[in-house]
């Protein structure tokens, strides 16, 4: 691994890792990315962060950041070319990380949680109704252009929409649907969602952007 680079342990489909990758790509400085097989987590990642969840950012100076929002804010404090931090609605992000994620998990995995998926789908839709109202005022959640709040929340809305795409497409939240489609179609998301094979010790370093 190039010693001068920070290293991100990530998992492509994880919404937490997804938003961290997008912020690091926006920062524009090279970093090493290691795709993790969640059933076979590398010892190097566990040594850096024993809790064993992604994302984990091991900095070249030896420090470790292992919360996705902390990674996002750290990256943007270093370099924020689109001024994403000016659109950081911490309360809205916290509501989606907490309540929306709670309902999303029980809608997507009802057997695992012994839950009624219809109840949790309805509760999540109420929260998307709040986003619909916001999006009636401007194209993104805090302003016309994308910001940290959009990138922090979008991966979870994408996951919700993906449970039953046909059903979601018919829901009365056209602004949310258009907002999601626009972010998923962006070059930034395409770059962040690049498919990588799981990393094993001895693999050549993969440096992003690159």
C-alpha positions, 0 to 999 in steps of 0.5 A: 500500500502506498504509505502516503495514502489514506485507506478506506475499507468499504463495501459497495452496496452498504449505504454508509460506505456509499456516502463516505466514498462519494464524499472522499471522491468529492474531496478529490485527493487520492486514497486507497480503497479496499472492498471488504467481503463482510463474511471474511473481514480482513484482519487489517480492518479489524485491527484498525476498528474492532467493531467490524463495520464499514466504512473504516478510514485508516489515515496515513498518519495512523488515525482512524475514522470509523463512522460514515458521517465523520468521514464525510465531514472530515473529507469536506473540511479538508476540501469542499469544492461544491460547498457541501458543508453549507447544506449539512442539516444534521437533524434531518440526517439524524432522523433518517439514520435513526427512524428511517433506517429502522423502518427500512430494515423492517420493511426490507427484512421483515422475517429477520425483525419479526415485523409487519413490512406494510407498517414500516413501509407506510412509516418510511413513506411518511418521512419521504413525504417530508422530503417531498415538501422540501423538494417543492422549494428547491431541487435538492434538500437544502438548496438548488445544488446538491449538498452533504444532506442529499448525499448522506440520505440518498443511499437509504432512499435508494435502498428503500426504492429498490425493495419494490421498484414498481410500487415505489415508482407509483407513489405520490412523491414525484419530486423525491423520485426525480431527486433520487433518479438524478443522484443515481444517474450522476457521474459521482454516484457512478464512480462511487458505485464502481464494482471491485473484487474483495481485497485480500492481503497481497493485492495491488493497491487500488487508488481512487480517483484514478 
